[in-house]
């Protein structure tokens, strides 16, 4: 599937003594800035689209952590520096021909930046294995199970037992 194009999402992720999680189908702008001060940011790019063929994520992590998760298809270049912290370059490497190119640059002061490659998310695997309608079926099954559990709890509260006695 073509992952390039679309209206870009927010260009900044900021976590000051807090956390930011960005995942799912969002459009990464040409330049995204991540700042964390004693906080954490997780960017999951496995389902993301990219506004341009090449995007850059600028990272500044001060006593905080940044995790960037990419799929196997992306071309990834990592160039950053950690001072009393770490800037992990293990996720760097080539991707599939024609795939977007991600550049991660920045600085970590007493913090850490990790770029990791992972396979498809659970949602993507289910869609691949079971077709487009299976996700809707799974949601329905989950909803029905929750309703059954709720009804059982209500019954237990009202009658004080799981199975009401049979009238003979």
Backbone torsions as a table, in degrees:
resi	resn	phi	psi	omega
1	UNK	NA	143.8	179.3
2	UNK	-75.5	124.6	-176.5
3	UNK	-108.1	12.7	-177.7
4	UNK	-110.8	130.2	177.6
5	UNK	120.4	158.9	179.4
6	UNK	121.6	168.8	178.6
7	UNK	-82.0	123.1	-175.5
8	UNK	-62.7	147.1	174.5
9	UNK	-85.4	-162.2	-178.8
10	UNK	-58.6	145.3	-178.9
11	UNK	-95.2	2.4	-175.3
12	UNK	-140.8	139.7	169.6
13	UNK	-126.7	119.2	-176.1
14	UNK	-124.2	130.1	176.7
15	UNK	-133.2	107.1	176.7
16	UNK	-111.5	107.6	-175.3
17	UNK	50.8	39.5	-179.0
18	UNK	-155.6	-167.2	-178.6
19	UNK	-137.1	152.7	176.3
20	UNK	-132.9	129.1	174.1
21	UNK	-121.3	130.3	178.7
22	UNK	-130.1	118.9	-178.1
23	UNK	-151.9	172.9	177.0
24	UNK	88.2	-155.8	-174.6
25	UNK	-88.9	78.4	175.2
26	UNK	-117.3	161.8	-178.5
27	UNK	-104.8	118.4	-178.7
28	UNK	-77.8	127.0	179.1
29	UNK	-70.5	168.9	179.9
30	UNK	-58.1	-31.5	178.3
31	UNK	-139.0	122.3	-179.7
32	UNK	-120.9	130.8	-178.5
33	UNK	-107.1	131.7	178.3
34	UNK	-119.1	126.1	176.8
35	UNK	-129.0	130.2	175.6
36	UNK	-135.9	131.5	176.0
37	UNK	-125.3	106.4	-177.5
38	UNK	52.9	39.5	179.6
39	UNK	-142.3	-167.0	-178.7
40	UNK	-143.7	143.7	177.4
41	UNK	-130.1	132.6	173.7
42	UNK	-124.3	121.6	176.2
43	UNK	-113.1	116.1	177.6
44	UNK	-104.2	110.6	-174.8
45	UNK	-100.8	9.8	-176.0
46	UNK	-65.8	-31.7	179.6
47	UNK	-107.7	1.1	-175.7
48	UNK	-75.5	155.0	169.5
49	UNK	-103.6	163.4	-177.2
50	UNK	-122.9	130.9	-175.7
51	UNK	-65.2	-27.6	179.0
52	UNK	-138.4	167.6	-179.5
53	UNK	-60.1	-36.2	179.6
54	UNK	-122.5	127.6	177.3
55	UNK	-125.4	153.6	-178.9
56	UNK	-125.3	134.6	173.6
57	UNK	-113.3	116.7	177.5
58	UNK	-93.8	128.3	-174.9
59	UNK	-122.7	134.7	169.0
60	UNK	-131.6	111.5	-178.4
61	UNK	-118.0	114.7	178.5
62	UNK	-114.9	111.2	-177.6
63	UNK	51.1	35.9	179.2
64	UNK	-143.4	-177.8	-177.5
65	UNK	-132.1	145.6	176.8
66	UNK	-129.3	124.8	175.1
67	UNK	-115.0	125.6	176.8
68	UNK	-118.5	119.7	-177.5
69	UNK	-107.6	125.1	-179.3
70	UNK	-123.9	157.3	176.8
71	UNK	-82.4	173.4	-178.9
72	UNK	-70.5	-18.9	-173.6
73	UNK	-81.8	-20.5	-175.1
74	UNK	-78.6	144.8	168.5
75	UNK	-86.8	126.6	-173.1
76	UNK	-127.5	131.2	174.8
77	UNK	-122.0	127.2	-179.1
78	UNK	-121.6	125.4	175.2
79	UNK	-143.0	105.3	-179.3
80	UNK	-151.9	172.4	-175.2
81	UNK	-133.5	135.6	176.1
82	UNK	-113.8	127.1	176.3
83	UNK	-112.8	114.4	-172.3
84	UNK	54.7	33.1	179.6
85	UNK	-159.6	-162.6	-177.5
86	UNK	-138.9	146.7	174.7
87	UNK	-130.3	99.9	-171.6
88	UNK	-81.1	124.6	-177.3
89	UNK	-102.9	5.7	-173.5
90	UNK	-65.4	-22.8	-179.3
91	UNK	-80.3	-6.0	-178.8
92	UNK	-71.1	149.3	176.3
93	UNK	155.1	175.5	-177.7
94	UNK	-73.9	160.7	176.3
95	UNK	-122.8	-162.8	178.0
96	UNK	-77.4	151.3	177.7
97	UNK	-59.1	134.0	179.0
98	UNK	83.1	-1.0	-179.8
99	UNK	-80.5	161.3	178.0
100	UNK	-62.9	157.6	178.2
101	UNK	-113.6	127.7	-179.5
102	UNK	-112.0	127.4	173.6
103	UNK	-111.3	127.9	176.2
104	UNK	-116.5	118.3	-178.6
105	UNK	-129.9	152.4	176.0
106	UNK	158.0	-160.0	-172.1
107	UNK	-145.3	138.5	176.6
108	UNK	-124.9	118.7	178.0
109	UNK	-109.9	111.7	-176.6
110	UNK	51.9	33.6	179.4
111	UNK	-142.3	-170.6	-178.0
112	UNK	-143.5	144.9	174.6
113	UNK	-126.7	123.3	179.6
114	UNK	-121.2	131.5	172.4
115	UNK	-116.1	115.8	-175.5
116	UNK	-122.3	146.8	174.0
117	UNK	-100.2	134.7	176.1
118	UNK	-138.3	157.8	175.8
119	UNK	-70.8	-171.2	-178.1
120	UNK	-61.0	151.5	176.8
121	UNK	-68.8	167.3	179.5
122	UNK	-57.8	-41.3	179.3
123	UNK	-61.7	-43.4	179.5
124	UNK	-66.4	-41.4	179.5
125	UNK	-62.3	-44.6	179.9
126	UNK	-62.0	-40.7	179.5
127	UNK	-64.7	-39.0	179.9
128	UNK	-68.6	-41.3	-174.6
129	UNK	-78.8	-34.3	-169.3
130	UNK	-116.3	0.9	178.4
131	UNK	87.0	172.2	-172.8
132	UNK	-69.8	-26.5	-176.2
133	UNK	-86.9	-13.7	-177.0
134	UNK	-65.5	-35.2	-179.4
135	UNK	-61.6	-42.4	178.2
136	UNK	-63.7	-41.4	178.2
137	UNK	-62.2	-41.9	179.2
138	UNK	-63.1	-40.1	177.6
139	UNK	-63.2	-41.8	178.3
140	UNK	-63.0	-45.2	179.2
141	UNK	-60.7	-42.2	179.7
142	UNK	-64.5	-44.5	178.4
143	UNK	-60.7	-45.5	180.0
144	UNK	-63.4	-38.9	178.5
145	UNK	-65.1	-41.8	177.3
146	UNK	-61.1	-40.7	178.7
147	UNK	-63.4	-43.7	178.4
148	UNK	-61.0	-44.9	179.1
149	UNK	-61.4	-42.3	179.0
150	UNK	-62.7	-44.2	179.9
151	UNK	-63.4	-39.3	177.3
152	UNK	-63.4	-42.7	178.3
153	UNK	-62.2	-41.3	178.1
154	UNK	-62.5	-43.1	179.6
155	UNK	-62.0	-43.6	179.5
156	UNK	-63.1	-39.1	178.4
157	UNK	-65.4	-40.0	-177.3
158	UNK	-74.3	-43.5	-171.7
159	UNK	-108.5	-10.2	175.5
160	UNK	75.4	7.2	178.6
161	UNK	-151.9	159.1	-176.9
162	UNK	-72.4	-46.6	-179.8
163	UNK	-114.4	118.9	178.8
164	UNK	-68.3	147.9	179.9
165	UNK	-65.9	145.9	177.9
166	UNK	-81.1	137.7	176.0
167	UNK	-85.3	119.7	179.7
168	UNK	-95.3	NA	NA
